[in-house]
Amino acid sequence: MKYLLSTFVLGLAILFIACEPECDPSKDEFVGDESFTVEYKTTDGQNYLNSIYNLAEVVVFLDTAGGADPNPKYELIEPGYKDGKFGPFGFTERYLNQARNQVNSALLFGEPFRFDYYFKKDTYGVDTLTVEFTLGVTNCNTFWQTLNYYLNGELLPEYTNQQQAAIVITE
């Protein structure tokens, strides 16, 4: 019975591989230029960074462990803002082999990642912007299994799967 079952599973696997359409490199997701910006605005459209915050009191930190490490190693991002926006923050560029300009697949493929960005907004508090991403691969194509953005733990669904997200928050 075990032999029959394993033969059946092997036959299905061979059939699946044989029926797989040919690879189409145009369907591959480019990896390395994923980024986001965050712009804070008032309800009447004023930009907080340009006109309200004391920029000397604005700081951005990154936790690449996404809160999983009990002793996080925060990276200070300087400057953390420009042109009235926090960012741009590239979050997949560290997984590229710069010499080859190729994805370091051993580090990236199939692994879920979560990065937390902490925005200290002068005396207006601290926000956490979380990016979760997983790059999948079939036998020939790469694709984003997940690419989500969260503000203080709440999913921002309008930015899901955006490789270059321009996030606007109105307070």
SEFI-943995 format. One line per 8 residues: number of its first residue (from 1); their letters; for each residue x, y, z of C-alpha. Coordinates in nm, 4 decimals. Last residue first. Layout:
<sites>
NUM> A> X/Y/Z; ...
</sites>
This chain:
<sites>
171> ETIVIAAQ> -0.4077/6.3297/1.1788; -0.3979/6.2332/0.8127; -0.1522/5.9627/0.7130; -0.0279/5.9365/0.3547; 0.1705/5.6301/0.2429; 0.3560/5.6539/-0.0878; 0.4202/5.2834/-0.1506; 0.6760/5.1641/-0.4028
163> QQNTYEPL> 0.6391/4.7849/-0.4221; 0.2677/4.8081/-0.3533; 0.1342/4.4626/-0.2623; -0.0924/4.5998/0.0134; -0.1027/4.9828/0.0243; -0.4821/5.0292/0.0423; -0.4950/4.7542/0.3046; -0.3088/4.9551/0.5730
155> LEGNLYYN> -0.3095/4.6806/0.8367; -0.3287/4.8050/1.1957; -0.0352/4.7190/1.4253; 0.0756/5.0776/1.4873; 0.0601/5.1461/1.1120; 0.0884/4.8269/0.9091; 0.2202/4.7671/0.5561; 0.1904/4.4390/0.3667
147> LTQWFTNC> 0.3827/4.2598/0.0924; 0.3046/3.8899/0.0927; 0.3586/3.6129/-0.1626; 0.5509/3.8537/-0.3846; 0.6633/3.6775/-0.7028; 0.9667/3.5015/-0.8475; 0.9421/3.2780/-1.1544; 1.0987/2.9526/-1.2764
139> NTVGLTFE> 1.0318/2.6510/-1.0564; 0.8060/2.8712/-0.8489; 0.9493/3.1352/-0.6191; 0.8041/3.3342/-0.3326; 0.9226/3.6598/-0.1814; 0.7818/3.7255/0.1644; 0.7186/4.0723/0.3030; 0.5993/4.2422/0.6176
131> VTLTDVGY> 0.6581/4.6154/0.6591; 0.5735/4.7739/0.9924; 0.5269/5.1460/1.0555; 0.5468/5.2212/1.4264; 0.4368/5.5654/1.5409; 0.5880/5.7672/1.8233; 0.4341/6.0686/1.9915; 0.3481/6.4266/1.8924
123> TDKKFYYD> 0.6345/6.5865/2.0891; 0.8665/6.5700/1.7855; 0.7348/6.2849/1.5733; 0.9483/5.9891/1.6777; 0.8971/5.7530/1.3847; 0.9799/5.3880/1.4557; 1.0264/5.1611/1.1539; 0.9569/4.7932/1.2171
115> FRFPEGFL> 1.0791/4.5356/0.9650; 0.9120/4.1973/0.9226; 1.0467/3.9250/0.6980; 0.8937/3.5931/0.5917; 1.1436/3.3589/0.4259; 1.0402/3.1934/0.0988; 1.3247/3.3364/-0.1035; 1.5313/3.6014/0.0746
107> LASNVQNR> 1.8552/3.4852/0.2303; 1.9529/3.1973/-0.0007; 1.8134/3.3987/-0.2908; 2.0734/3.6728/-0.2676; 1.8995/3.8679/-0.5424; 2.1213/3.9745/-0.8274; 2.3107/4.2943/-0.9119; 2.6248/4.0797/-0.9450
99> AQNLYRET> 2.8578/4.2981/-0.7357; 2.5641/4.4411/-0.5379; 2.4402/4.1019/-0.4191; 2.0917/4.2134/-0.3294; 1.9229/4.1279/-0.0006; 2.0015/4.4637/0.1634; 1.7999/4.6358/-0.1113; 1.4805/4.4760/0.0156
91> FGFPGFKG> 1.3590/4.7446/0.2606; 1.4266/5.0703/0.0817; 1.3048/5.3568/0.2988; 1.2154/5.6806/0.1195; 1.1775/5.8052/0.3783; 0.9654/6.0196/0.6076; 0.8089/6.2871/0.3954; 0.8193/6.6681/0.3693
83> DKYGPEIL> 1.0869/6.6737/0.0993; 1.3237/6.4701/0.3111; 1.3020/6.2419/0.6124; 1.4930/5.9898/0.8194; 1.8250/6.1617/0.7725; 1.9741/5.9656/0.9161; 1.8280/5.6246/0.9931; 1.9275/5.4984/1.3364
75> EYKPNPDA> 1.9458/5.1189/1.3387; 1.7931/4.9515/1.6404; 1.9457/4.6302/1.7671; 1.6608/4.4629/1.9488; 1.7214/4.2799/2.2757; 1.4098/4.0590/2.3040; 1.4397/3.9981/1.9272; 1.1016/3.9385/1.7617
67> GGATDLFV> 1.0091/4.3091/1.7420; 1.0363/4.3194/1.3655; 1.3888/4.1774/1.3653; 1.5007/4.4523/1.1255; 1.4321/4.7198/1.3892; 1.4659/5.0606/1.2239; 1.4847/5.3999/1.3952; 1.3628/5.7395/1.2739
59> VVEALNYI> 1.4063/6.0674/1.4635; 1.2257/6.4042/1.4640; 1.3179/6.6335/1.7559; 1.5561/6.8600/1.5631; 1.2850/6.8779/1.2958; 1.0509/7.0685/1.5288; 0.7271/6.9405/1.3765; 0.4584/7.1766/1.2433
51> SNLYNQGD> 0.5352/7.3282/0.9028; 0.7290/7.1099/0.6631; 0.7312/6.7864/0.8602; 0.3619/6.8139/0.9544; 0.2376/6.8868/0.6023; -0.0760/7.0992/0.6048; -0.3742/6.9475/0.4192; -0.6698/7.0782/0.6255
43> TTKYEVTF> -0.7050/6.7485/0.8127; -0.3367/6.7694/0.9017; -0.0851/6.5763/0.6998; 0.1795/6.3141/0.7743; 0.3702/6.1750/0.4776; 0.5206/5.8278/0.4876; 0.7514/5.6983/0.2164; 0.7959/5.3423/0.0960
35> SEDGVFED> 1.0485/5.1232/-0.0776; 1.0935/4.8177/-0.2954; 1.3816/4.8730/-0.5400; 1.5728/4.5529/-0.4749; 1.3651/4.2807/-0.6321; 1.2112/4.2863/-0.9757; 0.9079/4.0592/-0.9802; 0.9342/3.7948/-1.2500
27> KSPDCEPE> 0.6423/3.7801/-1.4945; 0.8528/3.9097/-1.7863; 1.0853/3.6111/-1.7319; 0.8145/3.3768/-1.8653; 0.9030/3.0192/-1.7822; 0.7258/2.7546/-1.9840; 0.3936/2.6320/-1.8546; 0.3954/2.3562/-1.5907
19> CAIFLIAL> 0.2213/2.0505/-1.7330; 0.5313/1.8296/-1.7168; 0.6027/1.9421/-1.3597; 0.2463/1.8637/-1.2505; 0.2497/1.5248/-1.4262; 0.5817/1.4362/-1.2631; 0.4449/1.5343/-0.9222; 0.1244/1.3379/-0.9805
11> GLVFTSLL> 0.3230/1.0282/-1.0752; 0.5411/1.0615/-0.7650; 0.2293/1.0851/-0.5479; 0.0803/0.7721/-0.7140; 0.4069/0.5806/-0.6783; 0.4238/0.6793/-0.3088; 0.0680/0.5561/-0.2549; 0.1259/0.2256/-0.4337
3> YKM> 0.4484/0.1608/-0.2447; 0.2830/0.2414/0.0869; 0.0000/0.0000/0.0000
</sites>
